[in-house]
Amino acid sequence: MAAAWDLARRGQRVAIYEAADYVGGLAAGFRQPHWDWSVEKFYHHWFQSDAHLLGLADELGLRQNIIFPRPYTVLLHKGQWHPFDSIPHALAFPGLGFGLNKARFGLLGLYLRLTGNWRALEKYTAHEWMRKWAGRHVYETMWEPMLIGKFGPYYKDVNMAWFWARLKSRTTRLGTYTGGFQQFSDDFAEKLRSMGVAIHLNSPVSRIDPDPQGGLTLQLGTRPPENYAQALITTSPGLLAKIAPSLPEDYLAGLASLKSMGAVVMIFSLKHQLSEQGWYWFNIPKNAGYPFLALVEHTNFVPPEHFGGEHLIYCGDYLTTDHENFSLTKEELAAKFIPHFAKFNPNFTPDWINESWLFRTPYAQPIPLVNHSRNIPAIQTPLAGLYFASMSQVYPWDRGTNFAVEIGRKAAGMMARD
Ligand SMILES: Cc1cc2nc3c(=O)[nH]c(=O)nc-3n(C[C@H](O)[C@H](O)[C@H](O)COP(=O)(O)OP(=O)(O)OC[C@H]3O[C@@H](n4cnc5c(N)ncnc54)[C@H](O)[C@@H]3O)c2cc1C
């Protein structure tokens, strides 16, 4: 959509083919009839440092709809939750004691915030670099659980630049859109349509091939093929390989070498607030015995009044697609998750639950391995007129809508140039 915006403004004729019946992709949301706002299927927020997204919202005239509340993130230590999302909170966190380890943790955090030299860091795994410089205790208490949580069996393979990027670019105030992320996507789509961009929903592209007459041929299920001078694909690398099998073998091999994690997220609507302290995001170390990585009380970020007074909580996890949570039914997952809710509020009883929704995606989080910068597939593919912009090419920053905007606009710049 960001690419379409730039190309349409340059006077190009642009069409978007979207497989789903809504715009927004992984950042999409849904709304019950009695809710004023939508809730994101997968928890989403923006950071105040998301300059590309905020800049685009400015251009679209939608910036005034973005708000930045100050929700609280907490971390588990010895069975207790402690706020952990700012320097004062990190200094007060009891998990590291108050001696050398805390000083090491603080100095390392400061170094990573100040250095810009991520290229030097990507040569090392976060596991080896952190163990060496933060020390075993700090690493094993603070950082290793986070890496295990996000990357599961790959946690020792992730490079240190990924870690650097997370510390470098994040803010404590978190942003959302009045009405929810889906409202942003819908408002954005409306602007695009008003500029003449054709948005075709329910229109999966099954194949793209070079057209012998010039340009590219798009196969659209049973509909007649369409011809375009250029196309930008924004799916996962695996899907690109299926859609464009005529890409040269070395480019396809590069796509196949990229690794990623999936995500399984369940949303529960409750009659009452779960975290009475008003905490938003609970980071849960994998070894603490919970069946999810994060519990996120959305309505401690966006007030429950926007959801008909219901309290919404997410239980989310990043998992490889062979994990059982990808095959369990919604009821089976609920039975796994619900017994743990009382750990967040001893008064919780299952009759608090109004309803639940389950969302899964096989492509949620790319895994940047050592020297990832050398393995990123080019935006301009070797097929003339075919471009590719995905989460797997966002680097060194961690994927996010802000960087989807950045890479989309970069791709549009190349398309216009060519
Ligand atoms: C659990 C989770 C939490 C996240 N949290 C945040 C967050 O807090 N903040 C943030 O900014 N970002 C977050 N993200 C990341 C954010 O969702 C992505 O960075 C962003 O959505 C990527 O946008 P994209 O356009 O590159 O891809 P996608 O959003 O994946 O969009 C790709 C689109 O292609 C469509 N498509 C697929 N196949 C076809 C086909 N054959 N033909 C036509 N269309 C097709 C899909 O339906 C989809 O709409 C999160 C992601 C996940 C999974």
The ligand as a MOL file (V3000), in Angstrom:
LIG
                    3D

  0  0  0     0  0            999 V3000
M  V30 BEGIN CTAB
M  V30 COUNTS 53 58 0 0 0
M  V30 BEGIN ATOM
M  V30 1 C 2.4830 -11.6580 16.1390 0
M  V30 2 C 2.9010 -10.4240 15.3920 0
M  V30 3 C 3.0650 -9.2360 16.0920 0
M  V30 4 C 3.4730 -8.0810 15.4330 0
M  V30 5 N 3.5890 -6.9260 16.1430 0
M  V30 6 C 3.8510 -5.7770 15.4780 0
M  V30 7 C 3.8270 -4.5340 16.1630 0
M  V30 8 O 3.5710 -4.4720 17.3630 0
M  V30 9 N 4.0880 -3.4070 15.4570 0
M  V30 10 C 4.3440 -3.4350 14.1170 0
M  V30 11 O 4.5290 -2.3760 13.5110 0
M  V30 12 N 4.4080 -4.6040 13.4510 0
M  V30 13 C 4.1690 -5.7680 14.0870 0
M  V30 14 N 4.1850 -6.9500 13.4170 0
M  V30 15 C 4.7160 -6.9990 12.0460 0
M  V30 16 C 3.7850 -6.4620 11.0110 0
M  V30 17 O 2.5560 -7.1360 11.0480 0
M  V30 18 C 4.4700 -6.6960 9.6500 0
M  V30 19 O 5.7400 -6.1040 9.6740 0
M  V30 20 C 3.7040 -6.1150 8.4990 0
M  V30 21 O 2.3540 -6.5200 8.5170 0
M  V30 22 C 4.3560 -6.5560 7.2010 0
M  V30 23 O 3.6300 -6.0340 6.1450 0
M  V30 24 P 3.7830 -6.6360 4.7040 0
M  V30 25 O 2.9010 -5.8220 3.8450 0
M  V30 26 O 5.2160 -6.7590 4.3730 0
M  V30 27 O 3.2550 -8.1380 4.8000 0
M  V30 28 P 1.8860 -8.7590 5.2700 0
M  V30 29 O 1.2460 -7.9520 6.3470 0
M  V30 30 O 2.1760 -10.1910 5.5340 0
M  V30 31 O 0.9690 -8.6210 3.9880 0
M  V30 32 C 1.0740 -9.4910 2.9130 0
M  V30 33 C -0.2620 -9.5300 2.2140 0
M  V30 34 O -0.1700 -10.3710 1.0780 0
M  V30 35 C -1.3820 -11.0610 0.9610 0
M  V30 36 N -1.1520 -12.2330 0.1240 0
M  V30 37 C -0.5450 -13.4020 0.4460 0
M  V30 38 N -0.5140 -14.2320 -0.6130 0
M  V30 39 C -1.0960 -13.5710 -1.6440 0
M  V30 40 C -1.3400 -13.8990 -3.0050 0
M  V30 41 N -0.9820 -15.0710 -3.5170 0
M  V30 42 N -1.9750 -12.9870 -3.7850 0
M  V30 43 C -2.3540 -11.7870 -3.2790 0
M  V30 44 N -2.1410 -11.4290 -1.9820 0
M  V30 45 C -1.5010 -12.3070 -1.1910 0
M  V30 46 C -1.7560 -11.3810 2.3870 0
M  V30 47 O -3.1360 -11.6930 2.4920 0
M  V30 48 C -1.3710 -10.0820 3.0900 0
M  V30 49 O -2.4330 -9.1690 3.1170 0
M  V30 50 C 3.7500 -8.1240 14.0400 0
M  V30 51 C 3.5680 -9.3090 13.3410 0
M  V30 52 C 3.1440 -10.4520 14.0010 0
M  V30 53 C 2.9480 -11.7180 13.2330 0
M  V30 END ATOM
M  V30 BEGIN BOND
M  V30 1 1 1 2
M  V30 2 1 2 3
M  V30 3 2 2 52
M  V30 4 2 3 4
M  V30 5 1 4 5
M  V30 6 1 4 50
M  V30 7 2 5 6
M  V30 8 1 6 7
M  V30 9 1 6 13
M  V30 10 2 7 8
M  V30 11 1 7 9
M  V30 12 1 9 10
M  V30 13 2 10 11
M  V30 14 1 10 12
M  V30 15 2 12 13
M  V30 16 1 13 14
M  V30 17 1 14 15
M  V30 18 1 14 50
M  V30 19 1 15 16
M  V30 20 1 16 17
M  V30 21 1 16 18
M  V30 22 1 18 19
M  V30 23 1 18 20
M  V30 24 1 20 21
M  V30 25 1 20 22
M  V30 26 1 22 23
M  V30 27 1 23 24
M  V30 28 2 24 25
M  V30 29 1 24 26
M  V30 30 1 24 27
M  V30 31 1 27 28
M  V30 32 2 28 29
M  V30 33 1 28 30
M  V30 34 1 28 31
M  V30 35 1 31 32
M  V30 36 1 32 33
M  V30 37 1 33 34
M  V30 38 1 33 48
M  V30 39 1 34 35
M  V30 40 1 35 36
M  V30 41 1 35 46
M  V30 42 1 36 37
M  V30 43 1 36 45
M  V30 44 2 37 38
M  V30 45 1 38 39
M  V30 46 1 39 40
M  V30 47 2 39 45
M  V30 48 1 40 41
M  V30 49 2 40 42
M  V30 50 1 42 43
M  V30 51 2 43 44
M  V30 52 1 44 45
M  V30 53 1 46 47
M  V30 54 1 46 48
M  V30 55 1 48 49
M  V30 56 2 50 51
M  V30 57 1 51 52
M  V30 58 1 52 53
M  V30 END BOND
M  V30 END CTAB
M  END
